[in-house]
Amino acid sequence: MQALPAADWQDAMSRPLSPVARLSMDRRIDLERILTEKTRLIVEKQDRIDGQGAIGIPSVHFSDDGTILFVDLTKGYVPDMNGAELEDNLMSIHSELTYDLESIAPVYHVEFLFGGKDIYYYFPEDWRPNPAERSSKAETSSTRAPVAATVRPAFST
């Protein structure tokens, strides 16, 4: 295994740990369990969208570094269409979970998964590169026309 260069090591060590990363493993597991149950209750109250199947028990967990909250709503949560109804439902889950976490361990990025895959796995035609990806591709390819400035819907913050 190759060691990090000194500058990279100093940079990594100078970044503060996320509030979640500072929690004990037991506290983190408790939070994930509580957030999973809260998500289940929210989903139960939501109106079903056309095409949604049997919705299994969601799971919620933090990334290893504590900066991302992953919410897996299961494949059954995926509707026939990736539209405003789905986005509204996801935003209601996002809002309630991040509000509850704000005073304990703020998380500013929530990633929704559906059976372990993001929504664009089920709706690949809706995927658009984010602005950073578009600009880097434009710089490397001078013969292609620029990509339209369409940003994919923000299901995470």
C-alpha positions as CSV (number, residue, x, y, z in Angstrom):
1,M,0.0,0.0,0.0
2,Q,1.4,3.4,-1.0
3,A,1.5,6.1,1.6
4,L,-0.3,9.4,1.0
5,P,2.0,12.3,0.0
6,A,2.6,14.7,2.9
7,A,0.4,17.4,1.4
8,D,-2.6,15.1,1.0
9,W,-2.1,13.6,4.5
10,Q,-2.1,17.1,6.0
11,D,-5.1,18.1,4.0
12,A,-7.1,15.0,5.1
13,M,-6.1,15.5,8.8
14,S,-7.0,19.2,8.7
15,R,-10.7,18.5,7.7
16,P,-12.9,18.2,10.7
17,L,-14.8,15.0,11.2
18,S,-18.5,15.1,10.4
19,P,-20.8,15.1,13.4
20,V,-21.9,11.5,12.5
21,A,-18.3,10.3,12.3
22,R,-17.8,11.5,15.9
23,L,-20.7,9.4,17.3
24,S,-20.0,6.0,18.9
25,M,-20.8,3.0,16.7
26,D,-23.6,2.0,19.1
27,R,-25.1,5.5,18.9
28,R,-24.8,5.5,15.1
29,I,-26.5,2.1,14.9
30,D,-29.3,3.4,17.1
31,L,-29.8,6.4,14.9
32,E,-29.9,4.3,11.8
33,R,-32.6,2.1,13.4
34,I,-34.6,5.1,14.5
35,L,-34.4,6.7,11.1
36,T,-35.3,3.5,9.4
37,E,-38.5,3.2,11.5
38,K,-39.3,6.9,10.9
39,T,-38.9,6.4,7.1
40,R,-41.2,3.3,7.3
41,L,-43.8,5.4,9.0
42,I,-43.5,8.2,6.5
43,V,-43.8,5.9,3.5
44,E,-46.8,4.1,5.1
45,K,-48.7,7.5,5.2
46,Q,-47.8,8.5,1.6
47,D,-50.3,8.0,-1.2
48,R,-49.2,5.4,-3.6
49,I,-48.0,6.5,-7.1
50,D,-49.1,4.6,-10.2
51,G,-46.8,1.7,-10.8
52,Q,-45.4,1.3,-7.3
53,G,-45.3,-2.4,-6.3
54,A,-45.2,-3.9,-2.9
55,I,-43.0,-1.6,-0.9
56,G,-40.6,-3.5,1.5
57,I,-39.1,-2.2,4.7
58,P,-36.8,0.7,3.9
59,S,-33.3,0.9,5.3
60,V,-31.3,3.9,6.4
61,H,-27.6,4.1,7.0
62,F,-24.8,6.6,7.1
63,S,-21.7,6.5,4.8
64,D,-18.5,5.5,6.5
65,D,-17.4,9.1,6.9
66,G,-20.8,10.2,8.1
67,T,-21.3,12.8,5.4
68,I,-24.1,11.0,3.4
69,L,-27.4,9.5,4.6
70,F,-28.4,6.6,2.4
71,V,-32.2,5.9,2.3
72,D,-33.1,2.7,0.4
73,L,-36.8,2.6,-0.2
74,T,-36.7,-0.8,-2.0
75,K,-37.4,-1.5,-5.7
76,G,-41.2,-1.6,-5.0
77,Y,-41.1,2.2,-4.3
78,V,-40.2,2.9,-8.0
79,P,-43.3,4.2,-9.9
80,D,-44.1,4.0,-13.6
81,M,-42.9,7.6,-14.1
82,N,-40.0,9.6,-12.6
83,G,-41.9,12.8,-12.0
84,A,-43.1,15.4,-9.6
85,E,-45.1,13.1,-7.4
86,L,-42.0,10.9,-6.8
87,E,-39.9,14.0,-6.1
88,D,-42.5,15.4,-3.7
89,N,-42.6,12.1,-1.8
90,L,-38.8,11.9,-1.6
91,M,-38.5,15.5,-0.5
92,S,-41.0,14.9,2.4
93,I,-38.8,12.0,3.6
94,H,-35.7,14.1,3.1
95,S,-37.1,17.0,5.1
96,E,-38.3,15.0,8.0
97,L,-35.1,13.0,8.4
98,T,-32.8,16.0,8.1
99,Y,-34.9,18.0,10.5
100,D,-34.8,15.3,13.1
101,L,-31.0,15.0,12.7
102,E,-30.2,18.7,12.8
103,S,-29.7,18.9,16.5
104,I,-27.9,15.6,16.9
105,A,-25.7,15.1,13.9
106,P,-26.5,17.2,10.8
107,V,-26.3,15.5,7.5
108,Y,-26.6,17.7,4.4
109,H,-26.5,15.0,1.7
110,V,-29.3,12.4,1.4
111,E,-29.0,9.8,-1.3
112,F,-32.1,7.8,-2.2
113,L,-31.7,4.3,-3.4
114,F,-34.3,1.8,-4.7
115,G,-33.2,-1.8,-4.2
116,G,-29.6,-0.6,-3.9
117,K,-29.7,1.4,-7.2
118,D,-30.3,5.1,-7.8
119,I,-33.4,6.2,-9.7
120,Y,-31.5,6.6,-13.0
121,Y,-31.0,2.8,-13.1
122,Y,-34.8,2.5,-13.6
123,F,-35.1,5.7,-15.7
124,P,-31.8,6.0,-17.6
125,E,-33.4,8.4,-20.1
126,D,-33.8,11.0,-17.3
127,W,-30.1,11.0,-16.4
128,R,-28.2,14.2,-17.2
129,P,-24.6,14.9,-16.3
130,N,-24.3,17.6,-13.6
131,P,-22.6,20.9,-14.6
132,A,-19.1,19.8,-13.5
133,E,-19.3,16.6,-15.7
134,R,-20.6,18.6,-18.6
135,S,-17.8,21.2,-18.5
136,S,-15.1,18.6,-18.2
137,K,-16.5,16.6,-21.1
138,A,-16.7,19.8,-23.2
139,E,-13.1,20.7,-22.5
140,T,-11.9,17.2,-23.6
141,S,-14.0,17.1,-26.7
142,S,-13.7,20.1,-28.9
143,T,-15.4,18.4,-31.9
144,R,-18.7,17.7,-30.2
145,A,-21.5,20.2,-29.8
146,P,-22.1,21.3,-26.2
147,V,-24.5,19.4,-24.1
148,A,-27.8,21.2,-23.3
149,A,-27.7,22.7,-19.8
150,T,-30.2,20.4,-18.2
151,V,-29.5,19.5,-14.6
152,R,-30.9,16.2,-13.2
153,P,-33.5,16.6,-10.5
154,A,-32.0,17.2,-7.1
155,F,-33.2,14.3,-4.9
156,S,-30.4,14.9,-2.6
157,T,-28.9,18.0,-1.0
